[in-house]
Amino acid sequence: MIDNFSLAVTHGLMLIAAFLLLRRPDLDQETGAQDAQDAQVSSRKRRWGKRGA
């Protein structure tokens, strides 16, 4: 009984995770290498902000 319950819970959680991941809007967007690099640089700038402030 415990084995069936644990299998059902874990598989149910994996189904929920897959469903939520597939609903993400950024799956439909393709970014080029330059766009990805620009996004990475801008996220670093936001994270560190101004120095000395």
mmCIF entry with sequence, helices, sheets and N, C-alpha, C, O atoms, coordinates in Angstrom:
data_MODEL
# 
_entry.id   MODEL 
# 
_entity.id                         1 
_entity.type                       polymer 
_entity.pdbx_number_of_molecules   1 
# 
_entity_poly.entity_id                      1 
_entity_poly.type                           'polypeptide(L)' 
_entity_poly.nstd_linkage                   no 
_entity_poly.nstd_monomer                   no 
_entity_poly.pdbx_seq_one_letter_code       MIDNFSLAVTHGLMLIAAFLLLRRPDLDQETGAQDAQDAQVSSRKRRWGKRGA 
_entity_poly.pdbx_seq_one_letter_code_can   MIDNFSLAVTHGLMLIAAFLLLRRPDLDQETGAQDAQDAQVSSRKRRWGKRGA 
_entity_poly.pdbx_strand_id                 A 
# 
loop_
_entity_poly_seq.entity_id 
_entity_poly_seq.num 
_entity_poly_seq.mon_id 
_entity_poly_seq.hetero 
1 1  MET n 
1 2  ILE n 
1 3  ASP n 
1 4  ASN n 
1 5  PHE n 
1 6  SER n 
1 7  LEU n 
1 8  ALA n 
1 9  VAL n 
1 10 THR n 
1 11 HIS n 
1 12 GLY n 
1 13 LEU n 
1 14 MET n 
1 15 LEU n 
1 16 ILE n 
1 17 ALA n 
1 18 ALA n 
1 19 PHE n 
1 20 LEU n 
1 21 LEU n 
1 22 LEU n 
1 23 ARG n 
1 24 ARG n 
1 25 PRO n 
1 26 ASP n 
1 27 LEU n 
1 28 ASP n 
1 29 GLN n 
1 30 GLU n 
1 31 THR n 
1 32 GLY n 
1 33 ALA n 
1 34 GLN n 
1 35 ASP n 
1 36 ALA n 
1 37 GLN n 
1 38 ASP n 
1 39 ALA n 
1 40 GLN n 
1 41 VAL n 
1 42 SER n 
1 43 SER n 
1 44 ARG n 
1 45 LYS n 
1 46 ARG n 
1 47 ARG n 
1 48 TRP n 
1 49 GLY n 
1 50 LYS n 
1 51 ARG n 
1 52 GLY n 
1 53 ALA n 
# 
_struct_asym.id          A 
_struct_asym.entity_id   1 
# 
loop_
_struct_conf.conf_type_id 
_struct_conf.id 
_struct_conf.pdbx_PDB_helix_id 
_struct_conf.beg_label_comp_id 
_struct_conf.beg_label_asym_id 
_struct_conf.beg_label_seq_id 
_struct_conf.pdbx_beg_PDB_ins_code 
_struct_conf.end_label_comp_id 
_struct_conf.end_label_asym_id 
_struct_conf.end_label_seq_id 
_struct_conf.pdbx_end_PDB_ins_code 
_struct_conf.beg_auth_comp_id 
_struct_conf.beg_auth_asym_id 
_struct_conf.beg_auth_seq_id 
_struct_conf.end_auth_comp_id 
_struct_conf.end_auth_asym_id 
_struct_conf.end_auth_seq_id 
_struct_conf.pdbx_PDB_helix_class 
_struct_conf.details 
_struct_conf.pdbx_PDB_helix_length 
HELX_P HELX_P1 AA1 ILE A 2  ? LEU A 22 ? ILE A 2  LEU A 22 1 ? 21 
HELX_P HELX_P2 AA2 PRO A 25 ? ASP A 28 ? PRO A 25 ASP A 28 5 ? 4  
HELX_P HELX_P3 AA3 ALA A 33 ? TRP A 48 ? ALA A 33 TRP A 48 1 ? 16 
# 
_struct_conf_type.id          HELX_P 
_struct_conf_type.criteria    ? 
_struct_conf_type.reference   ? 
# 
loop_
_atom_site.group_PDB 
_atom_site.id 
_atom_site.type_symbol 
_atom_site.label_atom_id 
_atom_site.label_alt_id 
_atom_site.label_comp_id 
_atom_site.label_asym_id 
_atom_site.label_entity_id 
_atom_site.label_seq_id 
_atom_site.pdbx_PDB_ins_code 
_atom_site.Cartn_x 
_atom_site.Cartn_y 
_atom_site.Cartn_z 
_atom_site.occupancy 
_atom_site.B_iso_or_equiv 
_atom_site.pdbx_formal_charge 
_atom_site.auth_seq_id 
_atom_site.auth_comp_id 
_atom_site.auth_asym_id 
_atom_site.auth_atom_id 
_atom_site.pdbx_PDB_model_num 
ATOM 1   N N  . MET A 1 1  ? 0.833  -1.197 0.000   1.00 0.00 ? 1  MET A N  1 
ATOM 2   C CA . MET A 1 1  ? 0.000  0.000  0.000   1.00 0.00 ? 1  MET A CA 1 
ATOM 3   C C  . MET A 1 1  ? 0.875  1.257  0.000   1.00 0.00 ? 1  MET A C  1 
ATOM 4   O O  . MET A 1 1  ? 0.608  2.191  -0.755  1.00 0.00 ? 1  MET A O  1 
ATOM 5   N N  . ILE A 1 2  ? 1.897  1.289  0.823   1.00 0.00 ? 2  ILE A N  1 
ATOM 6   C CA . ILE A 1 2  ? 2.772  2.460  0.885   1.00 0.00 ? 2  ILE A CA 1 
ATOM 7   C C  . ILE A 1 2  ? 3.490  2.647  -0.454  1.00 0.00 ? 2  ILE A C  1 
ATOM 8   O O  . ILE A 1 2  ? 3.651  3.776  -0.918  1.00 0.00 ? 2  ILE A O  1 
ATOM 9   N N  . ASP A 1 3  ? 3.921  1.549  -1.074  1.00 0.00 ? 3  ASP A N  1 
ATOM 10  C CA . ASP A 1 3  ? 4.634  1.662  -2.338  1.00 0.00 ? 3  ASP A CA 1 
ATOM 11  C C  . ASP A 1 3  ? 3.759  2.288  -3.418  1.00 0.00 ? 3  ASP A C  1 
ATOM 12  O O  . ASP A 1 3  ? 4.219  3.153  -4.163  1.00 0.00 ? 3  ASP A O  1 
ATOM 13  N N  . ASN A 1 4  ? 2.530  1.869  -3.507  1.00 0.00 ? 4  ASN A N  1 
ATOM 14  C CA . ASN A 1 4  ? 1.632  2.437  -4.517  1.00 0.00 ? 4  ASN A CA 1 
ATOM 15  C C  . ASN A 1 4  ? 1.359  3.907  -4.238  1.00 0.00 ? 4  ASN A C  1 
ATOM 16  O O  . ASN A 1 4  ? 1.295  4.717  -5.163  1.00 0.00 ? 4  ASN A O  1 
ATOM 17  N N  . PHE A 1 5  ? 1.200  4.252  -2.968  1.00 0.00 ? 5  PHE A N  1 
ATOM 18  C CA . PHE A 1 5  ? 0.949  5.647  -2.607  1.00 0.00 ? 5  PHE A CA 1 
ATOM 19  C C  . PHE A 1 5  ? 2.168  6.510  -2.949  1.00 0.00 ? 5  PHE A C  1 
ATOM 20  O O  . PHE A 1 5  ? 2.014  7.588  -3.523  1.00 0.00 ? 5  PHE A O  1 
ATOM 21  N N  . SER A 1 6  ? 3.351  6.059  -2.612  1.00 0.00 ? 6  SER A N  1 
ATOM 22  C CA . SER A 1 6  ? 4.547  6.854  -2.888  1.00 0.00 ? 6  SER A CA 1 
ATOM 23  C C  . SER A 1 6  ? 4.774  6.995  -4.392  1.00 0.00 ? 6  SER A C  1 
ATOM 24  O O  . SER A 1 6  ? 5.196  8.057  -4.851  1.00 0.00 ? 6  SER A O  1 
ATOM 25  N N  . LEU A 1 7  ? 4.505  5.956  -5.158  1.00 0.00 ? 7  LEU A N  1 
ATOM 26  C CA . LEU A 1 7  ? 4.613  6.061  -6.606  1.00 0.00 ? 7  LEU A CA 1 
ATOM 27  C C  . LEU A 1 7  ? 3.603  7.049  -7.174  1.00 0.00 ? 7  LEU A C  1 
ATOM 28  O O  . LEU A 1 7  ? 3.929  7.836  -8.062  1.00 0.00 ? 7  LEU A O  1 
ATOM 29  N N  . ALA A 1 8  ? 2.387  7.007  -6.665  1.00 0.00 ? 8  ALA A N  1 
ATOM 30  C CA . ALA A 1 8  ? 1.360  7.929  -7.147  1.00 0.00 ? 8  ALA A CA 1 
ATOM 31  C C  . ALA A 1 8  ? 1.713  9.378  -6.814  1.00 0.00 ? 8  ALA A C  1 
ATOM 32  O O  . ALA A 1 8  ? 1.524  10.270 -7.641  1.00 0.00 ? 8  ALA A O  1 
ATOM 33  N N  . VAL A 1 9  ? 2.222  9.610  -5.616  1.00 0.00 ? 9  VAL A N  1 
ATOM 34  C CA . VAL A 1 9  ? 2.572  10.984 -5.220  1.00 0.00 ? 9  VAL A CA 1 
ATOM 35  C C  . VAL A 1 9  ? 3.723  11.507 -6.066  1.00 0.00 ? 9  VAL A C  1 
ATOM 36  O O  . VAL A 1 9  ? 3.652  12.624 -6.580  1.00 0.00 ? 9  VAL A O  1 
ATOM 37  N N  . THR A 1 10 ? 4.778  10.722 -6.218  1.00 0.00 ? 10 THR A N  1 
ATOM 38  C CA . THR A 1 10 ? 5.936  11.207 -6.970  1.00 0.00 ? 10 THR A CA 1 
ATOM 39  C C  . THR A 1 10 ? 5.598  11.412 -8.446  1.00 0.00 ? 10 THR A C  1 
ATOM 40  O O  . THR A 1 10 ? 6.024  12.399 -9.045  1.00 0.00 ? 10 THR A O  1 
ATOM 41  N N  . HIS A 1 11 ? 4.847  10.502 -9.030  1.00 0.00 ? 11 HIS A N  1 
ATOM 42  C CA . HIS A 1 11 ? 4.475  10.675 -10.434 1.00 0.00 ? 11 HIS A CA 1 
ATOM 43  C C  . HIS A 1 11 ? 3.510  11.850 -10.608 1.00 0.00 ? 11 HIS A C  1 
ATOM 44  O O  . HIS A 1 11 ? 3.577  12.568 -11.606 1.00 0.00 ? 11 HIS A O  1 
ATOM 45  N N  . GLY A 1 12 ? 2.632  12.040 -9.657  1.00 0.00 ? 12 GLY A N  1 
ATOM 46  C CA . GLY A 1 12 ? 1.731  13.191 -9.705  1.00 0.00 ? 12 GLY A CA 1 
ATOM 47  C C  . GLY A 1 12 ? 2.494  14.502 -9.633  1.00 0.00 ? 12 GLY A C  1 
ATOM 48  O O  . GLY A 1 12 ? 2.169  15.451 -10.347 1.00 0.00 ? 12 GLY A O  1 
ATOM 49  N N  . LEU A 1 13 ? 3.504  14.561 -8.777  1.00 0.00 ? 13 LEU A N  1 
ATOM 50  C CA . LEU A 1 13 ? 4.305  15.779 -8.680  1.00 0.00 ? 13 LEU A CA 1 
ATOM 51  C C  . LEU A 1 13 ? 5.104  16.025 -9.956  1.00 0.00 ? 13 LEU A C  1 
ATOM 52  O O  . LEU A 1 13 ? 5.263  17.169 -10.380 1.00 0.00 ? 13 LEU A O  1 
ATOM 53  N N  . MET A 1 14 ? 5.599  14.971 -10.558 1.00 0.00 ? 14 MET A N  1 
ATOM 54  C CA . MET A 1 14 ? 6.325  15.130 -11.821 1.00 0.00 ? 14 MET A CA 1 
ATOM 55  C C  . MET A 1 14 ? 5.393  15.599 -12.931 1.00 0.00 ? 14 MET A C  1 
ATOM 56  O O  . MET A 1 14 ? 5.797  16.401 -13.773 1.00 0.00 ? 14 MET A O  1 
ATOM 57  N N  . LEU A 1 15 ? 4.149  15.113 -12.949 1.00 0.00 ? 15 LEU A N  1 
ATOM 58  C CA . LEU A 1 15 ? 3.181  15.575 -13.948 1.00 0.00 ? 15 LEU A CA 1 
ATOM 59  C C  . LEU A 1 15 ? 2.855  17.052 -13.752 1.00 0.00 ? 15 LEU A C  1 
ATOM 60  O O  . LEU A 1 15 ? 2.751  17.800 -14.724 1.00 0.00 ? 15 LEU A O  1 
ATOM 61  N N  . ILE A 1 16 ? 2.697  17.466 -12.517 1.00 0.00 ? 16 ILE A N  1 
ATOM 62  C CA . ILE A 1 16 ? 2.423  18.878 -12.232 1.00 0.00 ? 16 ILE A CA 1 
ATOM 63  C C  . ILE A 1 16 ? 3.596  19.741 -12.664 1.00 0.00 ? 16 ILE A C  1 
ATOM 64  O O  . ILE A 1 16 ? 3.403  20.797 -13.266 1.00 0.00 ? 16 ILE A O  1 
ATOM 65  N N  . ALA A 1 17 ? 4.830  19.293 -12.359 1.00 0.00 ? 17 ALA A N  1 
ATOM 66  C CA . ALA A 1 17 ? 6.018  20.052 -12.756 1.00 0.00 ? 17 ALA A CA 1 
ATOM 67  C C  . ALA A 1 17 ? 6.123  20.161 -14.267 1.00 0.00 ? 17 ALA A C  1 
ATOM 68  O O  . ALA A 1 17 ? 6.424  21.235 -14.787 1.00 0.00 ? 17 ALA A O  1 
ATOM 69  N N  . ALA A 1 18 ? 5.881  19.071 -14.979 1.00 0.00 ? 18 ALA A N  1 
ATOM 70  C CA . ALA A 1 18 ? 5.946  19.091 -16.441 1.00 0.00 ? 18 ALA A CA 1 
ATOM 71  C C  . ALA A 1 18 ? 4.872  20.006 -17.012 1.00 0.00 ? 18 ALA A C  1 
ATOM 72  O O  . ALA A 1 18 ? 5.134  20.753 -17.955 1.00 0.00 ? 18 ALA A O  1 
ATOM 73  N N  . PHE A 1 19 ? 3.683  19.958 -16.461 1.00 0.00 ? 19 PHE A N  1 
ATOM 74  C CA . PHE A 1 19 ? 2.589  20.813 -16.932 1.00 0.00 ? 19 PHE A CA 1 
ATOM 75  C C  . PHE A 1 19 ? 2.933  22.284 -16.737 1.00 0.00 ? 19 PHE A C  1 
ATOM 76  O O  . PHE A 1 19 ? 2.713  23.093 -17.639 1.00 0.00 ? 19 PHE A O  1 
ATOM 77  N N  . LEU A 1 20 ? 3.470  22.641 -15.573 1.00 0.00 ? 20 LEU A N  1 
ATOM 78  C CA . LEU A 1 20 ? 3.826  24.033 -15.307 1.00 0.00 ? 20 LEU A CA 1 
ATOM 79  C C  . LEU A 1 20 ? 4.984  24.495 -16.182 1.00 0.00 ? 20 LEU A C  1 
ATOM 80  O O  . LEU A 1 20 ? 5.003  25.643 -16.624 1.00 0.00 ? 20 LEU A O  1 
ATOM 81  N N  . LEU A 1 21 ? 5.949  23.618 -16.436 1.00 0.00 ? 21 LEU A N  1 
ATOM 82  C CA . LEU A 1 21 ? 7.062  23.992 -17.304 1.00 0.00 ? 21 LEU A CA 1 
ATOM 83  C C  . LEU A 1 21 ? 6.618  24.192 -18.746 1.00 0.00 ? 21 LEU A C  1 
ATOM 84  O O  . LEU A 1 21 ? 7.115  25.088 -19.429 1.00 0.00 ? 21 LEU A O  1 
ATOM 85  N N  . LEU A 1 22 ? 5.701  23.380 -19.206 1.00 0.00 ? 22 LEU A N  1 
ATOM 86  C CA . LEU A 1 22 ? 5.234  23.507 -20.583 1.00 0.00 ? 22 LEU A CA 1 
ATOM 87  C C  . LEU A 1 22 ? 4.344  24.721 -20.793 1.00 0.00 ? 22 LEU A C  1 
ATOM 88  O O  . LEU A 1 22 ? 4.171  25.161 -21.930 1.00 0.00 ? 22 LEU A O  1 
ATOM 89  N N  . ARG A 1 23 ? 3.781  25.269 -19.738 1.00 0.00 ? 23 ARG A N  1 
ATOM 90  C CA . ARG A 1 23 ? 2.925  26.451 -19.850 1.00 0.00 ? 23 ARG A CA 1 
ATOM 91  C C  . ARG A 1 23 ? 3.704  27.757 -19.835 1.00 0.00 ? 23 ARG A C  1 
ATOM 92  O O  . ARG A 1 23 ? 3.118  28.823 -20.026 1.00 0.00 ? 23 ARG A O  1 
ATOM 93  N N  . ARG A 1 24 ? 5.026  27.696 -19.611 1.00 0.00 ? 24 ARG A N  1 
ATOM 94  C CA . ARG A 1 24 ? 5.834  28.914 -19.538 1.00 0.00 ? 24 ARG A CA 1 
ATOM 95  C C  . ARG A 1 24 ? 5.825  29.637 -20.884 1.00 0.00 ? 24 ARG A C  1 
ATOM 96  O O  . ARG A 1 24 ? 5.985  29.003 -21.926 1.00 0.00 ? 24 ARG A O  1 
ATOM 97  N N  . PRO A 1 25 ? 5.639  30.958 -20.870 1.00 0.00 ? 25 PRO A N  1 
ATOM 98  C CA . PRO A 1 25 ? 5.588  31.694 -22.136 1.00 0.00 ? 25 PRO A CA 1 
ATOM 99  C C  . PRO A 1 25 ? 6.949  31.801 -22.827 1.00 0.00 ? 25 PRO A C  1 
ATOM 100 O O  . PRO A 1 25 ? 6.995  31.986 -24.043 1.00 0.00 ? 25 PRO A O  1 
ATOM 101 N N  . ASP A 1 26 ? 8.042  31.691 -22.100 1.00 0.00 ? 26 ASP A N  1 
ATOM 102 C CA . ASP A 1 26 ? 9.340  31.844 -22.738 1.00 0.00 ? 26 ASP A CA 1 
ATOM 103 C C  . ASP A 1 26 ? 9.770  30.615 -23.527 1.00 0.00 ? 26 ASP A C  1 
ATOM 104 O O  . ASP A 1 26 ? 10.833 30.634 -24.148 1.00 0.00 ? 26 ASP A O  1 
ATOM 105 N N  . LEU A 1 27 ? 8.978  29.551 -23.520 1.00 0.00 ? 27 LEU A N  1 
ATOM 106 C CA . LEU A 1 27 ? 9.289  28.401 -24.357 1.00 0.00 ? 27 LEU A CA 1 
ATOM 107 C C  . LEU A 1 27 ? 9.048  28.694 -25.830 1.00 0.00 ? 27 LEU A C  1 
ATOM 108 O O  . LEU A 1 27 ? 9.622  28.034 -26.696 1.00 0.00 ? 27 LEU A O  1 
ATOM 109 N N  . ASP A 1 28 ? 8.203  29.679 -26.120 1.00 0.00 ? 28 ASP A N  1 
ATOM 110 C CA . ASP A 1 28 ? 7.888  30.021 -27.503 1.00 0.00 ? 28 ASP A CA 1 
ATOM 111 C C  . ASP A 1 28 ? 8.840  31.048 -28.091 1.00 0.00 ? 28 ASP A C  1 
ATOM 112 O O  . ASP A 1 28 ? 8.705  31.406 -29.261 1.00 0.00 ? 28 ASP A O  1 
ATOM 113 N N  . GLN A 1 29 ? 9.794  31.529 -27.314 1.00 0.00 ? 29 GLN A N  1 
ATOM 114 C CA . GLN A 1 29 ? 10.710 32.558 -27.790 1.00 0.00 ? 29 GLN A CA 1 
ATOM 115 C C  . GLN A 1 29 ? 12.089 31.949 -28.013 1.00 0.00 ? 29 GLN A C  1 
ATOM 116 O O  . GLN A 1 29 ? 12.630 31.251 -27.156 1.00 0.00 ? 29 GLN A O  1 
ATOM 117 N N  . GLU A 1 30 ? 12.631 32.228 -29.173 1.00 0.00 ? 30 GLU A N  1 
ATOM 118 C CA . GLU A 1 30 ? 13.990 31.792 -29.454 1.00 0.00 ? 30 GLU A CA 1 
ATOM 119 C C  . GLU A 1 30 ? 14.882 33.021 -29.447 1.00 0.00 ? 30 GLU A C  1 
ATOM 120 O O  . GLU A 1 30 ? 14.626 33.993 -30.158 1.00 0.00 ? 30 GLU A O  1 
ATOM 121 N N  . THR A 1 31 ? 15.914 32.970 -28.650 1.00 0.00 ? 31 THR A N  1 
ATOM 122 C CA . THR A 1 31 ? 16.863 34.071 -28.615 1.00 0.00 ? 31 THR A CA 1 
ATOM 123 C C  . THR A 1 31 ? 18.173 33.605 -29.209 1.00 0.00 ? 31 THR A C  1 
ATOM 124 O O  . THR A 1 31 ? 18.575 32.452 -29.053 1.00 0.00 ? 31 THR A O  1 
ATOM 125 N N  . GLY A 1 32 ? 18.821 34.510 -29.882 1.00 0.00 ? 32 GLY A N  1 
ATOM 126 C CA . GLY A 1 32 ? 20.116 34.192 -30.470 1.00 0.00 ? 32 GLY A CA 1 
ATOM 127 C C  . GLY A 1 32 ? 21.202 34.256 -29.414 1.00 0.00 ? 32 GLY A C  1 
ATOM 128 O O  . GLY A 1 32 ? 20.937 34.589 -28.259 1.00 0.00 ? 32 GLY A O  1 
ATOM 129 N N  . ALA A 1 33 ? 22.416 33.940 -29.809 1.00 0.00 ? 33 ALA A N  1 
ATOM 130 C CA . ALA A 1 33 ? 23.542 33.948 -28.877 1.00 0.00 ? 33 ALA A CA 1 
ATOM 131 C C  . ALA A 1 33 ? 23.807 35.358 -28.358 1.00 0.00 ? 33 ALA A C  1 
ATOM 132 O O  . ALA A 1 33 ? 24.119 35.532 -27.180 1.00 0.00 ? 33 ALA A O  1 
ATOM 133 N N  . GLN A 1 34 ? 23.686 36.361 -29.219 1.00 0.00 ? 34 GLN A N  1 
ATOM 134 C CA . GLN A 1 34 ? 23.942 37.741 -28.794 1.00 0.00 ? 34 GLN A CA 1 
ATOM 135 C C  . GLN A 1 34 ? 22.878 38.203 -27.805 1.00 0.00 ? 34 GLN A C  1 
ATOM 136 O O  . GLN A 1 34 ? 23.203 38.886 -26.834 1.00 0.00 ? 34 GLN A O  1 
ATOM 137 N N  . ASP A 1 35 ? 21.619 37.847 -28.029 1.00 0.00 ? 35 ASP A N  1 
ATOM 138 C CA . ASP A 1 35 ? 20.550 38.224 -27.105 1.00 0.00 ? 35 ASP A CA 1 
ATOM 139 C C  . ASP A 1 35 ? 20.772 37.601 -25.739 1.00 0.00 ? 35 ASP A C  1 
ATOM 140 O O  . ASP A 1 35 ? 20.564 38.254 -24.716 1.00 0.00 ? 35 ASP A O  1 
ATOM 141 N N  . ALA A 1 36 ? 21.189 36.350 -25.714 1.00 0.00 ? 36 ALA A N  1 
ATOM 142 C CA . ALA A 1 36 ? 21.433 35.680 -24.447 1.00 0.00 ? 36 ALA A CA 1 
ATOM 143 C C  . ALA A 1 36 ? 22.593 36.324 -23.709 1.00 0.00 ? 36 ALA A C  1 
ATOM 144 O O  . ALA A 1 36 ? 22.551 36.465 -22.487 1.00 0.00 ? 36 ALA A O  1 
ATOM 145 N N  . GLN A 1 37 ? 23.633 36.719 -24.443 1.00 0.00 ? 37 GLN A N  1 
ATOM 146 C CA . GLN A 1 37 ? 24.781 37.351 -23.812 1.00 0.00 ? 37 GLN A CA 1 
ATOM 147 C C  . GLN A 1 37 ? 24.391 38.734 -23.278 1.00 0.00 ? 37 GLN A C  1 
ATOM 148 O O  . GLN A 1 37 ? 24.808 39.108 -22.182 1.00 0.00 ? 37 GLN A O  1 
ATOM 149 N N  . ASP A 1 38 ? 23.600 39.494 -24.034 1.00 0.00 ? 38 ASP A N  1 
ATOM 150 C CA . ASP A 1 38 ? 23.145 40.804 -23.571 1.00 0.00 ? 38 ASP A CA 1 
ATOM 151 C C  . ASP A 1 38 ? 22.293 40.679 -22.314 1.00 0.00 ? 38 ASP A C  1 
ATOM 152 O O  . ASP A 1 38 ? 22.417 41.489 -21.396 1.00 0.00 ? 38 ASP A O  1 
ATOM 153 N N  . ALA A 1 39 ? 21.441 39.679 -22.268 1.00 0.00 ? 39 ALA A N  1 
ATOM 154 C CA . ALA A 1 39 ? 20.593 39.470 -21.095 1.00 0.00 ? 39 ALA A CA 1 
ATOM 155 C C  . ALA A 1 39 ? 21.447 39.109 -19.882 1.00 0.00 ? 39 ALA A C  1 
ATOM 156 O O  . ALA A 1 39 ? 21.158 39.541 -18.766 1.00 0.00 ? 39 ALA A O  1 
ATOM 157 N N  . GLN A 1 40 ? 22.491 38.322 -20.100 1.00 0.00 ? 40 GLN A N  1 
ATOM 158 C CA . GLN A 1 40 ? 23.360 37.926 -18.996 1.00 0.00 ? 40 GLN A CA 1 
ATOM 159 C C  . GLN A 1 40 ? 24.119 39.138 -18.463 1.00 0.00 ? 40 GLN A C  1 
ATOM 160 O O  . GLN A 1 40 ? 24.265 39.288 -17.250 1.00 0.00 ? 40 GLN A O  1 
ATOM 161 N N  . VAL A 1 41 ? 24.601 39.998 -19.347 1.00 0.00 ? 41 VAL A N  1 
ATOM 162 C CA . VAL A 1 41 ? 25.334 41.189 -18.914 1.00 0.00 ? 41 VAL A CA 1 
ATOM 163 C C  . VAL A 1 41 ? 24.415 42.138 -18.174 1.00 0.00 ? 41 VAL A C  1 
ATOM 164 O O  . VAL A 1 41 ? 24.796 42.688 -17.141 1.00 0.00 ? 41 VAL A O  1 
ATOM 165 N N  . SER A 1 42 ? 23.209 42.339 -18.685 1.00 0.00 ? 42 SER A N  1 
ATOM 166 C CA . SER A 1 42 ? 22.283 43.266 -18.024 1.00 0.00 ? 42 SER A CA 1 
ATOM 167 C C  . SER A 1 42 ? 21.839 42.729 -16.667 1.00 0.00 ? 42 SER A C  1 
ATOM 168 O O  . SER A 1 42 ? 21.600 43.511 -15.747 1.00 0.00 ? 42 SER A O  1 
ATOM 169 N N  . SER A 1 43 ? 21.723 41.403 -16.526 1.00 0.00 ? 43 SER A N  1 
ATOM 170 C CA . SER A 1 43 ? 21.349 40.863 -15.223 1.00 0.00 ? 43 SER A CA 1 
ATOM 171 C C  . SER A 1 43 ? 22.479 41.056 -14.224 1.00 0.00 ? 43 SER A C  1 
ATOM 172 O O  . SER A 1 43 ? 22.226 41.280 -13.041 1.00 0.00 ? 43 SER A O  1 
ATOM 173 N N  . ARG A 1 44 ? 23.735 40.972 -14.689 1.00 0.00 ? 44 ARG A N  1 
ATOM 174 C CA . ARG A 1 44 ? 24.864 41.236 -13.792 1.00 0.00 ? 44 ARG A CA 1 
ATOM 175 C C  . ARG A 1 44 ? 24.870 42.683 -13.343 1.00 0.00 ? 44 ARG A C  1 
ATOM 176 O O  . ARG A 1 44 ? 25.150 42.975 -12.181 1.00 0.00 ? 44 ARG A O  1 
ATOM 177 N N  . LYS A 1 45 ? 24.559 43.597 -14.265 1.00 0.00 ? 45 LYS A N  1 
ATOM 178 C CA . LYS A 1 45 ? 24.536 45.017 -13.910 1.00 0.00 ? 45 LYS A CA 1 
ATOM 179 C C  . LYS A 1 45 ? 23.445 45.303 -12.883 1.00 0.00 ? 45 LYS A C  1 
ATOM 180 O O  . LYS A 1 45 ? 23.653 46.076 -11.948 1.00 0.00 ? 45 LYS A O  1 
ATOM 181 N N  . ARG A 1 46 ? 22.283 44.676 -13.061 1.00 0.00 ? 46 ARG A N  1 
ATOM 182 C CA . ARG A 1 46 ? 21.198 44.890 -12.097 1.00 0.00 ? 46 ARG A CA 1 
ATOM 183 C C  . ARG A 1 46 ? 21.557 44.312 -10.743 1.00 0.00 ? 46 ARG A C  1 
ATOM 184 O O  . ARG A 1 46 ? 21.226 44.893 -9.709  1.00 0.00 ? 46 ARG A O  1 
ATOM 185 N N  . ARG A 1 47 ? 22.232 43.171 -10.742 1.00 0.00 ? 47 ARG A N  1 
ATOM 186 C CA . ARG A 1 47 ? 22.548 42.493 -9.486  1.00 0.00 ? 47 ARG A CA 1 
ATOM 187 C C  . ARG A 1 47 ? 23.556 43.304 -8.682  1.00 0.00 ? 47 ARG A C  1 
ATOM 188 O O  . ARG A 1 47 ? 23.386 43.464 -7.474  1.00 0.00 ? 47 ARG A O  1 
ATOM 189 N N  . TRP A 1 48 ? 24.595 43.816 -9.321  1.00 0.00 ? 48 TRP A N  1 
ATOM 190 C CA . TRP A 1 48 ? 25.653 44.489 -8.587  1.00 0.00 ? 48 TRP A CA 1 
ATOM 191 C C  . TRP A 1 48 ? 25.377 45.985 -8.440  1.00 0.00 ? 48 TRP A C  1 
ATOM 192 O O  . TRP A 1 48 ? 25.868 46.607 -7.498  1.00 0.00 ? 48 TRP A O  1 
ATOM 193 N N  . GLY A 1 49 ? 24.613 46.566 -9.340  1.00 0.00 ? 49 GLY A N  1 
ATOM 194 C CA . GLY A 1 49 ? 24.240 47.962 -9.210  1.00 0.00 ? 49 GLY A CA 1 
ATOM 195 C C  . GLY A 1 49 ? 25.449 48.881 -9.264  1.00 0.00 ? 49 GLY A C  1 
ATOM 196 O O  . GLY A 1 49 ? 26.483 48.548 -9.843  1.00 0.00 ? 49 GLY A O  1 
ATOM 197 N N  . LYS A 1 50 ? 25.291 50.052 -8.642  1.00 0.00 ? 50 LYS A N  1 
ATOM 198 C CA . LYS A 1 50 ? 26.392 51.021 -8.595  1.00 0.00 ? 50 LYS A CA 1 
ATOM 199 C C  . LYS A 1 50 ? 27.324 50.679 -7.452  1.00 0.00 ? 50 LYS A C  1 
ATOM 200 O O  . LYS A 1 50 ? 26.891 50.343 -6.350  1.00 0.00 ? 50 LYS A O  1 
ATOM 201 N N  . ARG A 1 51 ? 28.582 50.770 -7.729  1.00 0.00 ? 51 ARG A N  1 
ATOM 202 C CA . ARG A 1 51 ? 29.565 50.506 -6.669  1.00 0.00 ? 51 ARG A CA 1 
ATOM 203 C C  . ARG A 1 51 ? 29.782 51.777 -5.864  1.00 0.00 ? 51 ARG A C  1 
ATOM 204 O O  . ARG A 1 51 ? 29.805 52.881 -6.408  1.00 0.00 ? 51 ARG A O  1 
ATOM 205 N N  . GLY A 1 52 ? 29.939 51.602 -4.570  1.00 0.00 ? 52 GLY A N  1 
ATOM 206 C CA . GLY A 1 52 ? 30.217 52.734 -3.694  1.00 0.00 ? 52 GLY A CA 1 
ATOM 207 C C  . GLY A 1 52 ? 28.981 53.472 -3.239  1.00 0.00 ? 52 GLY A C  1 
ATOM 208 O O  . GLY A 1 52 ? 29.085 54.446 -2.493  1.00 0.00 ? 52 GLY A O  1 
ATOM 209 N N  . ALA A 1 53 ? 27.823 53.036 -3.666  1.00 0.00 ? 53 ALA A N  1 
ATOM 210 C CA . ALA A 1 53 ? 26.591 53.733 -3.261  1.00 0.00 ? 53 ALA A CA 1 
ATOM 211 C C  . ALA A 1 53 ? 26.005 53.097 -2.037  1.00 0.00 ? 53 ALA A C  1 
ATOM 212 O O  . ALA A 1 53 ? 24.968 53.543 -1.546  1.00 0.00 ? 53 ALA A O  1 
# 
